[in-house]
Amino acid sequence: MESNWHSDWLRTGRLPDGRECFEVYTDADKIHVCCDPIVLERTRKGLSVPWPGEVAEDGFVTPWEELKL
């Protein structure tokens, strides 16, 4: 499932559609991305950024979206 988009994202921080993306989560079937800079702020503060389907201790749910290639 991994293709050139991933190496391009690692290099530029951008998805194929040009959006800036701050987190990527891949599993066997899907690719999820987070384009909300809130994840950078949470990381700086030492707060968790939960994976898709999970909730942080403080109730935060990461705004993941499925990437369709």
C-alpha positions as CSV (number, residue, x, y, z in Angstrom):
1,M,0.0,0.0,0.0
2,E,3.0,2.3,0.6
3,S,4.0,4.2,-2.5
4,N,5.9,7.3,-3.5
5,W,3.3,9.4,-1.6
6,H,4.9,8.3,1.6
7,S,8.5,9.2,0.7
8,D,7.2,12.5,-0.7
9,W,5.4,13.2,2.6
10,L,8.5,12.4,4.6
11,R,10.4,14.8,2.5
12,T,7.9,17.7,2.1
13,G,5.2,17.1,4.7
14,R,2.6,17.3,2.0
15,L,0.0,14.8,0.7
16,P,-0.5,14.2,-3.1
17,D,-3.3,16.7,-3.1
18,G,-1.0,19.4,-1.6
19,R,-2.4,19.5,1.9
20,E,0.1,19.7,4.8
21,C,-0.1,16.6,6.9
22,F,1.3,16.3,10.5
23,E,0.7,12.6,11.3
24,V,0.3,9.4,9.3
25,Y,-1.0,6.1,10.6
26,T,-0.9,3.0,8.3
27,D,-2.2,-0.5,8.9
28,A,-2.7,-3.4,6.6
29,D,-5.9,-2.1,5.0
30,K,-6.0,1.7,5.5
31,I,-3.9,4.9,5.7
32,H,-5.1,7.6,8.1
33,V,-3.7,11.1,8.1
34,C,-4.1,14.1,10.4
35,C,-3.8,17.6,8.8
36,D,-4.7,19.4,12.0
37,P,-1.7,21.2,13.7
38,I,-3.3,20.4,17.1
39,V,-1.2,17.2,17.1
40,L,2.0,19.3,17.0
41,E,0.8,21.3,20.0
42,R,-0.2,18.2,21.9
43,T,3.2,16.6,21.2
44,R,5.0,19.7,22.4
45,K,3.0,19.7,25.6
46,G,3.8,16.0,26.1
47,L,0.1,15.0,25.6
48,S,-0.8,11.8,23.8
49,V,-2.0,11.8,20.2
50,P,-4.2,8.6,20.0
51,W,-4.4,6.4,17.0
52,P,-7.6,6.0,15.0
53,G,-10.4,4.6,17.1
54,E,-8.7,5.5,20.4
55,V,-9.3,8.3,22.9
56,A,-6.6,10.1,25.0
57,E,-6.7,10.1,28.8
58,D,-8.0,13.7,28.6
59,G,-10.8,12.8,26.1
60,F,-9.0,14.1,23.0
61,V,-9.8,12.3,19.8
62,T,-7.3,12.9,17.0
63,P,-9.1,14.2,13.8
64,W,-7.9,11.4,11.6
65,E,-9.2,11.0,8.0
66,E,-8.7,8.1,5.7
67,L,-6.4,8.8,2.8
68,K,-7.8,7.5,-0.5
69,L,-5.0,7.1,-3.1
